[in-house]
Amino acid sequence: MTRDPTIMALLTKTLASLALGAAVAQAQLWDKVIQTSYGPVEGFEYFNQSTLDTYFNGAESNVTAFLGIPFAADTGYQNRWKAPQPRESWNDTLKATAFGHACPSVSSPDISEDCLNLNIWTNAATADAKLPVILWNQGSDETSNNTWWYGGGIALKDVILITFNRRDDAFGYLATEELNEEGYELTGHQTSGNYGILDQLEVLKWVQKNIANFGGDPTRVTVAGQSFGSSQVYHAVNSPLFTGYFHGGISQSGIRYPYDTMLAGLATSYVNMSTAISNSASYIAAHNVSTIAEMRTLSMESLLVGSADRVTNSSIWWVTALSAGYPLIFKPVLDDYVLPSKYIESLLNGPANDVPVITGNTKDESGASLTTDYTVEEYEYYCGLRYGNLSTEYFELYPDLDNDTVATRAWNAAARDLSLIGSWAYATGWYKAATSNFYTYYWTHAPPSQDQGAFHQSEIMYALGALYANADTYAFTSVDYAIQEKMSSYWANFAKTLNPNNGGSYNGTGSLPRWSPNSANGTQVVMELGNQFQNVPIAKPKQVRFMMDYFHQQVPY
């Protein structure tokens, strides 16, 4: 048989192309067993083509998800109120296809004290991809299994997202003299009450040992979180224990000026050791025991009683209760070890970890809300108490015009100004002792299909590219997807380069609007994200001066 050289050449090229295509098709991690320091795991192909066609314009995907991977031992009974303990290794391959148990909470289903598990979304085609990593911290009493922080979307931008469960409430922040003695024997410090923070540190240690096997780069890890999760970022930045485990932070609904009165009630605050011990003593007594040894014999169900209680019987908290709710009793503890210094001290002396940081707030949180409905009398009473000797000036700047509707708008305006000025004041103060860039934002977009505005948490699913996972709840339009493309590109760029502008993550039309860092000279602007993407004033100059005067009459955190 005669062989036409042209046909043979074409056939050779075709076969080579098919072979290359087969190699590319096989270049993913979902059909591979990945070894971890505790044992082998196997994930699964995360996106089907229908999802990619519907939400990502038919993008190609290598995204593999690994769900429910344990990173430490069961925290129950004898392991309660201890730093995360090593887990027994396994030999059989763990099918990492379902989320693990949530940690104990009165508001979460499927809870267990065997809850220290993590989830990974990676777009790595091979284990040597060296992709940057974002470690995500959810809010208090929430779980890693929440569609707002499903990681497939941002993984498509070649950023590995890790979510995890941690201990909260009394399970994570109980502090006693007895536990301090245990802490001293282990660390040389009288420390207790920060087990939830140590859970995050344990994940970061796990990442250093294992993430390279999932295509990640252990030298490029950003810690991120929102609300109570933002405080985890705050504490990582300020704690020497975290040095070397991460290189950037994203604190959403996060870092505030230490003089800001809102800190007393928000999740980003802490308590001193004496307060923590007093609160814990009451909780222990309510369970009819007196020692930690006895507490370690009680059931999880019984310990849930009182675990998430809030401070409601002190006039100290009334200001923040009006704006942010009453504070949790059990929260991080200033223990001179995990949390070594007050926020004001870290701001003045420099953080333990001088890394680039993003922080910001949403339009309708921290006291501002579309449901605010104060009468003139209520407005004048509450604001008179709040601003005291500055009340006359306050009412000149935020008048109610003897009208209930105007009074409600004035309350919201003041709450938004205070929030923006607080973030800006921290950013300006940051440069007095730190050198890394600090970026602040103001989220203004209200997701569709709801009446709470740009509510607390509403920016998360845009920043993490998770609209696909929430499309059954919100009737997203092309506007939302365009906003998501910008938001997730900023977050992905920051993970890649520590600069939200650089990294090549943006695939939208036009160019990604430039987000400038804050400056040491105190330029009074913040980057609006959402309805528009540009620098906007934090407030009018007179309002800024007033709020700063008000702040500096307070005792700082």
N, C-alpha and C positions, 0 to 999 in steps of 0.2 A: 504494500500500500504506500502510495506517495504521500509524503507529509508536506503540506504547504507551509513554508517557513513563516509566512505572515500570520497564518492561522495559529501555528504553534506558538509564536511570540505572543499573540493576543491571548491564547489559552493560558500560557505561563503567567502573564500579567493578571489575568482573571483569578487564577488559582492563588496567586500571591496575595491579591486583594482580599479574597475570601478568607485566606489564612490569617491575614492581618485583622480582618473584621472579627473573626472568631476569637483572636487573642484579645482584642479590645473588649468584646462582649464578656469575656471571662475575667476581665480585670476589675474585680470588685471584691468586697470582703464578705458578702452574705453567704457564700458557699464555702467559707473557710473557717476552720476552728482556730480561734485566737487564744493564745496562752496568756493568763494573768498570773500574778504572784500567788493567788489562792487556788487557781485551777483553770481548766479550759472552758471557753464559752463560744457559743455560736449564735449569730444574729440572724436577721432576715431582711429581704428586700423591702424597703420602706414604701416607696411610691409605686403605684401601678400606672400604666400609660394614660389611663383615663384622667387620673388626678393631675398628671403632668400636663396633659392637653388642656384641661379645664382651667387650671390655676397658674401654670407656669409656661404658657405658650409652647407646649410640646418640648420643653427642655429635656436634654439627656440627663440621666441621673445614675450615679453609683451609690446613692444614699443607702447605707445600711444602718439599721437600728439595733441596738443591744439594750434590752430593758431588764431591770430588776437584778443587776449584778451586785451581790453583797460586797461591801468594802470593809466591814468590821463585824464583830460578833454580836449576838443577841444582847440587847441592853437591859434585859429583865433581871429581876431578883438580885443576885449577887453582883451583877454588873451595873446596877443602877448607880447613878451619880458618880460615875467614874469616866475618865477619858475613854474614848473608843478602844476596845480590846481586840487583839488579833483573833481572826476567825479561823476555824479549823478548815484545812484545805480539802478540796474535793478532786477526785480522779476522773469521774465520768463527766462528759461534756455537758455543761449547763446550757440548756436551750433558753436563750435570753430573749424570749418572745412576749413576755407579759410584765407589766409593772409590778414591783414588789409591794409589800405591805407599807402603809403609811405609819408614821410614828403616832403614839397616843395623842388623841385630841377629841374633844367633845363634839367637834364639827366635821370630822373626817370619817368616811366609811372605811371598812377593811383595815382596821388598825391592829398593830401588834408591837410589842417591844423589840421584836426581831425585824427592825425597820431600816437599818443603815444600809441602804442600797442605792445604786445610781443607774442612770440611763445615758446612753451615748447615741448621738446621730453623727455619722461621719460620711463624707463624700469621697473619701480616699479610695483610689482604685487599687492601691497597693499599700503595704505597711510602711513603706519608706517615703510617703508623700509629704511628711513634715508640715501638716496643716496647723494653723493656730487654733487655740482652744478657748472657749468661753465656758466658765463654770457658773451656772445660774442658781441663785438663792431665791426661793419664793417667799411670800409673806408669812406672817405668823399663823400657825394652825392650818396651813395649806399643804398640799402634797405635790410631789413631783409629777403626778399624773393629772395634769391640767392642760387643756387644749391651748391656753394662752401662751404656754412656753413649750409646746412641742417643737422639736428642733429641726424638722426636715427642711423648712424653708431657708433658714440661714445656712444649713449645711450645703445647700446648692451653691452658695457663694464661697464654698471651700473653707468654711469655719466649722470646726467640731463643736457641737453644743453638748454639754453635760449637765443634767439635772440630778438632784439627789434629795433624799429625805434626811431630816435632822430632828433632834429632840427639841421641843418647845415647852413653854409653861413650866410647871414644877418639875417635869421630867428632865428638862434641860437646864434649869437655872436655880435649883434648890441650893442654899448655902447655909452651913451650920459650923459651929466650932469643931464639932466632931469630924466633919468632912474637911475642914481646914487642916486638921492634924493629919488626916490621910494624905492630903495634898502636900503637906510639908515633908512627910516621909518619902514621897516620890520625887518632889521637885526642889525641895529646900525653900519653898514659899508657902505661906499660909493662904492657900488658894482653894476656892470652891465656887460653884455657882455658874460656871461658864461652859458647861458640857455641850450645849448646842453650838457654841463657837468652835470648840475642839472637834466637833463632828466635821465642820467645814475644813479644818486643818487636816484631818485624816483623809478626806477626799483628795486634797491637794497633794498629800504624800502618795496616795494611790496613783494619782495622775503622773507624778514624777517616775514612778516605777513601771507604769503600764501603758501610758497613752501612745507611746511610739509604736506599739504593736497594732494600734488601731489607725495608724497613719497620722498621728499627732506629733506636735513638736513641744516637748516639755519645757523648752526655754521660752515659749510664747504662750503664756497662760494669763487670761484676763478674768478676774473675779467680778461678777455682776450680780445684781439683785434689785428687788423693788420692795419698798415699805420696810417691814422687819428684815427682809432679805437685804435691803440696802444698808442696814446697820451692820450686817455681816461684812459687807465691803468696807464700811467705815472702820470696823475693828481690825480687819486684816491690814489696812493701810497703817493703822496706829500701833500694831502689836509686833514686837521683835520676833515673836514665835513664828510669824509668817514670812520672815525674810528669806528670800531665795525661792519661794514657792510660786510666785506670781509676778507679773511685771506691769499690770495696769488694772484700773478699777472703773466700773460703771455702776453708779449708785442712783437708781431711779426713785423718785419721791424720797430723796435722800438727804445728803449732807446739808446741815443748816448752821448758821452762825451760832457759836456757843452762848451768846447773849439772848438768843431768840427764846421767848417764853413758851413757844409751842413745843420745844424739846421736852418739856416736862410730861407731856401726854403722848407724844408720838413714839412710834416703835424704835426710832433711832436713839432713844435715850438709854440710860443705865441707872442703877442705884448704887449707893455706897455699901460697903460690907455690913455695917451695923444695921442698916435698913433691911438688907437682904436676910440677915440672920433673924431679925425680929419677925419679918413676914413668914419665914420658913418655920420658925418656932410655933406660930399660930396654926399654920397648916398641919404640922406634925401633931400638935395637941388635938386638933380636930379629928384626927384619925385614932385617937385613944392609945397612942404609943408615945414613947419618949426618946427612943434611940434610932439611929440610922440602921442598926442591925435589925431592929424590929420592922422598920419601914421596908427593908429589903425582903421581908417575908409576906408582905401584903399583896393582894391581887392588883393587877393593872386597873381593873374596873373600879376598885375602891379608891385608888390613888387619883383617878380622874376627877373625883369630887373635890372641888375647890382649886383644881390645878390651874384653871384659866380665869380665876377671879380677877376683878379689877378694883382699883382704889376708888371708893365712892363716898367715903365718910370724912373727907378732909377738905376744908375750904381752900387749901393750897392749890388744888387741881381744878378749881371751877373754871378758870379762864380757858384752859386747853380742853376741858370737857365740853364746853360750848362749841369748840371748833374741830376737835379731833377725837372726841370720845375720852372716857376715863382711861387712865393708863393701866396696863397689866401689872399685877403684883409681882409676877416672876419675869424678870428680864435680866440682861447682862449685868455683871457685878464688877465694880471697880475694885479689883483684887490685887493690884500691884504686880501682876504676873501676866495673865492673859490680856487683861486690860490694865496697862501699867500707868496710865495718866489720864487726867481729865481732857476733854476736848479742847478746852482753852489752852492747856499746857502743850498739847500736841500742835496746836495752831501756832503758838508763839515760839516754840522750840524746834519745830519741824517734825514731820511724821517719822515713825520708825522706818517706813518704806516710802521713799520719795519717788513715786511713780506717777505717770500721767493719769488723770482722773476725769471722768464725765459725771456730772450730777445735774439734776433738774427736777422740776415739779410740773404737775398738770394744772390746767386752768381751774378746774372745779374740784379742788380738794383743799385740805388744810384750812377749813372754815368757809371757803367759798363753795356755794352749791346752788344749783338751779331750784332747789326746794327751799332755800332760805325764805323765811316769811316772818319778819319782825315788825311789830308796830313801832311807831315813833317812841312811845314810852319805853318799850323793851330795848330798843336800840340805844337810847340815851342812857338808860340805867346800866346796861352791860358795858357799854363803851366807857361810861364815866368811871365805873369800877376798874376797868382794865387799864385805862391810861392815866388815872389819878390826877396828879398836878399838871399833866400835859393835856387834860381834857379840853380846855378852852381852845387850844391850838388845834387839837384833833378835829373838833366839830367845825372849825373854820375850813379845814382842808377836806373834810368828808361830811358836808352838811346834809341834813335830812329834809330841810325845807318844810318841816311840819307835815310830811306826807309819808304814809306807810310804805308805798312803793319805792319812793326815793330813799327811804331809810334802809330798805332791804338791799337796794343797789349799792348804797354807800358801804354797808357791811361787807358785801362781796368784794367791792373795789379795794377796801382796806385790807381784807384778808389776802387778796392776790398781790397787792403791793408788798405786804409784809413778807410773803413767801418769796417773791422775786428778790427783794432787797436782802433778805437773809442769805439766800444762795450766793448772791453777788458779793456780799460782805465777806463771806467765808472765802470765796475765790480770791478776792483782793488781799485778804489776810494771808492766804496760802503762800503768796510770793515773798512774804517777809522772811520766811525761813526755809522754803522749799524751792526747788528749781524746775521741776517737771511741769509741763503744761497742764492747765486746769480749764475744762470746758463746761459751760453751763447752758441749759436749755429750758424752754418753756413750751410745753405741749398744749396745743389749742384745738385740736380736731376732735369733734364728737363723733364716735362711731355711729352708724345708722341703727335704726330699730330699737332705740332706747331714749329715755328722757332725762338722763343724768348728766348730759353734756360731756365735756372732756374729763371724765371721772377718774378717780384714783384707780390706777392699773390700766387705763384705757390705751396707753401707748405701747404696752408690752407686745401685743400680738403684731403690731406694725414693725416694731424694732427687731423682733425675732423672725419676721417673715412667716407668721403663723396664721394669716387670714384664711388660708386653705382649710385649716382645722376648725375654724369658727364660722364658716359660711352658712351652717345650718342655723346659727343663732342671729347673725347680723346680715342684713341685705346689702352687702358691699357692692359698690359701683366701681367704675373705672377710676374715679377720683381716689377711692380708698387704695386701690392697687398701685396707683402712681405714688401715693404717699408712702405706702409700704416699701416700694422700691428705693425711695430716698432714705427712709429711716433705717431699713435693714442694711443698706450700703454703708451708712455712717458707722453702724455698730460693727459690721464686718471689717471695714477699713481699719477701725480702731484696733480690733483684735489682730489684724495683720501688721500694722505699722505704728500703732499708738497715736495715730493721727486720723481723725474721722474723714479727712479729705482725700487721703492717699491710700491706694491699695487696689485700684482697678475693679472694685466690686459693683459699680453702678452700671446697669444695663438699660436704663430708661432713656427717654428722649432728651435732647439737649445735654447740658452738663450738670453735674451735681453742685448745687449752690455751696459756696465756700463757708465753712464754719470756723471762725477765728477763735482762738483761745482767749480767755480773760487776760487782763493785763495788770501789771503791778501798779500802773498809774491810776487804776480805779475807774476806767472808762465805764460809764453807767449803761451798759447794754447787755442783752442776753440774746441767745439764738432762739428765735421762735421756730418750732418744728410743728408741722401739721397743716393748718390752713394756709400758711405761707412759710417759706424757708428763707429767713433773713434776720439780721440783727434788728432788735427793737429796744426802745428804752425800757429800763426796769420800772420806772415811774417818773413822775414829774420831779424836778430837782427839789422843790419844797417838801414833797412827800418823802423823798429819800432822806433829806436832812432830819425831818421829824422822826421817822422810824429809827434812824441811827441814834438820835437823842433818847428815844424810848428804850432801845436795846441797852444803851450804856447806863441806864438806871437799874438794870437787873444784875443779879448775881450769876456769873457765867457757869455753864456746865464744863 
